[in-house]
Amino acid sequence: MSIWAIPLLTAIGLFQIVALPALVFRRNDFADVLWGPAFVLSAGSTLAFSKHPNLGSQKIFLFCLLTAWAVRLFIHVGRRNLSHTTEDVRYANWRRQWGKAWLWRSYLQVFILQPLILYVFLLPTLFILAHPNQPFGFFSILGITLWTIGFLFETIADEHLRRFKLNPANRGKIIRTGLWSWSRHPNYFGEVLIWWGIWLIAMELPGAWWTIVGPIGVTYLILKVSGVTMLEELMRNRPGYVEYEQAVSRFFPRRPRRRP
């Protein structure tokens, strides 16, 4: 079996484990809880079956970066989704849109399409793990720096949002403090930086340029499909959103035009 097929089959198999309880309980957001661990397990399967399984500093460090990202995401999403008795609003909206076709649309779009997307995002990581070890160079240093900035952005922004939502007085309001006063989606900005950082690390290897489809896919999905665009549609009717939109950058952080 091709080394490139193993992580794909691993990801698809993992999502099938979650599919049955998600469909039974009508909680497609269970898939989000699996998202982080599926990256680590899929990458690990590549390492296990690689023709170059010897762990060097580059592979170990990369796997640590991926694991740190996955653990943080698992804790954040798990705490959020599993503490709720109802499905995440984005999945609930999809369910209403799909109508009588919700069962097969849920299975194909959530539990088949998502592992395929995961695989594309993971391509730079898989490329590194499937090839001989390389010493740290300019691209590695640049990539690690970008990853670190992205991870801090995502972690701090998500924690600010979590604490904001814990206050009942903030129900229905828009967070306008911390990183959220510089970008309307600082957590997504951080996520994009993380995957571009990993691609830069992969660029230490000859022929890795084509794996740029990974970070491009992450960026497109977040900006145009299930991230920024979808959330802005949900938030647009909230009081004060128009003023917030005019004052704060949509994605790239910058000083507010005026106090949001």
ChimeraX attribute file (.defattr): number of C-alpha atoms within 10 A of each C-alpha:
attribute: neighborCount
match mode: 1-to-1
recipient: residues
	/A:1	6
	/A:2	9
	/A:3	16
	/A:4	17
	/A:5	11
	/A:6	18
	/A:7	28
	/A:8	21
	/A:9	15
	/A:10	20
	/A:11	28
	/A:12	20
	/A:13	17
	/A:14	19
	/A:15	22
	/A:16	16
	/A:17	13
	/A:18	18
	/A:19	21
	/A:20	14
	/A:21	13
	/A:22	19
	/A:23	16
	/A:24	10
	/A:25	11
	/A:26	19
	/A:27	21
	/A:28	26
	/A:29	22
	/A:30	23
	/A:31	22
	/A:32	17
	/A:33	21
	/A:34	20
	/A:35	20
	/A:36	22
	/A:37	20
	/A:38	23
	/A:39	23
	/A:40	21
	/A:41	16
	/A:42	24
	/A:43	27
	/A:44	18
	/A:45	20
	/A:46	25
	/A:47	23
	/A:48	15
	/A:49	17
	/A:50	19
	/A:51	13
	/A:52	13
	/A:53	16
	/A:54	15
	/A:55	13
	/A:56	13
	/A:57	13
	/A:58	20
	/A:59	22
	/A:60	14
	/A:61	13
	/A:62	19
	/A:63	18
	/A:64	13
	/A:65	17
	/A:66	21
	/A:67	18
	/A:68	15
	/A:69	21
	/A:70	19
	/A:71	14
	/A:72	15
	/A:73	21
	/A:74	18
	/A:75	12
	/A:76	16
	/A:77	19
	/A:78	17
	/A:79	12
	/A:80	13
	/A:81	18
	/A:82	15
	/A:83	9
	/A:84	10
	/A:85	8
	/A:86	13
	/A:87	19
	/A:88	17
	/A:89	12
	/A:90	15
	/A:91	16
	/A:92	16
	/A:93	11
	/A:94	14
	/A:95	19
	/A:96	11
	/A:97	11
	/A:98	14
	/A:99	10
	/A:100	10
	/A:101	11
	/A:102	17
	/A:103	14
	/A:104	12
	/A:105	16
	/A:106	22
	/A:107	19
	/A:108	12
	/A:109	12
	/A:110	19
	/A:111	24
	/A:112	18
	/A:113	15
	/A:114	19
	/A:115	27
	/A:116	15
	/A:117	16
	/A:118	22
	/A:119	26
	/A:120	20
	/A:121	23
	/A:122	26
	/A:123	24
	/A:124	27
	/A:125	24
	/A:126	24
	/A:127	20
	/A:128	24
	/A:129	30
	/A:130	20
	/A:131	17
	/A:132	17
	/A:133	19
	/A:134	16
	/A:135	12
	/A:136	12
	/A:137	12
	/A:138	12
	/A:139	18
	/A:140	22
	/A:141	14
	/A:142	15
	/A:143	23
	/A:144	21
	/A:145	15
	/A:146	20
	/A:147	26
	/A:148	17
	/A:149	16
	/A:150	23
	/A:151	23
	/A:152	15
	/A:153	20
	/A:154	26
	/A:155	18
	/A:156	16
	/A:157	22
	/A:158	20
	/A:159	13
	/A:160	16
	/A:161	18
	/A:162	13
	/A:163	9
	/A:164	18
	/A:165	16
	/A:166	10
	/A:167	9
	/A:168	8
	/A:169	9
	/A:170	11
	/A:171	10
	/A:172	11
	/A:173	14
	/A:174	18
	/A:175	17
	/A:176	17
	/A:177	13
	/A:178	13
	/A:179	22
	/A:180	22
	/A:181	23
	/A:182	22
	/A:183	24
	/A:184	24
	/A:185	26
	/A:186	26
	/A:187	23
	/A:188	24
	/A:189	24
	/A:190	24
	/A:191	24
	/A:192	25
	/A:193	24
	/A:194	28
	/A:195	27
	/A:196	23
	/A:197	25
	/A:198	28
	/A:199	31
	/A:200	25
	/A:201	27
	/A:202	28
	/A:203	22
	/A:204	20
	/A:205	17
	/A:206	8
	/A:207	10
	/A:208	17
	/A:209	14
	/A:210	11
	/A:211	21
	/A:212	20
	/A:213	16
	/A:214	22
	/A:215	25
	/A:216	16
	/A:217	17
	/A:218	23
	/A:219	21
	/A:220	13
	/A:221	16
	/A:222	19
	/A:223	19
	/A:224	11
	/A:225	12
	/A:226	12
	/A:227	17
	/A:228	18
	/A:229	14
	/A:230	14
	/A:231	14
	/A:232	15
	/A:233	9
	/A:234	11
	/A:235	15
	/A:236	12
	/A:237	10
	/A:238	11
	/A:239	12
	/A:240	13
	/A:241	16
	/A:242	13
	/A:243	12
	/A:244	21
	/A:245	15
	/A:246	13
	/A:247	19
	/A:248	24
	/A:249	20
	/A:250	20
	/A:251	17
	/A:252	14
	/A:253	17
	/A:254	13
	/A:255	13
	/A:256	16
	/A:257	13
	/A:258	11
	/A:259	11
	/A:260	19
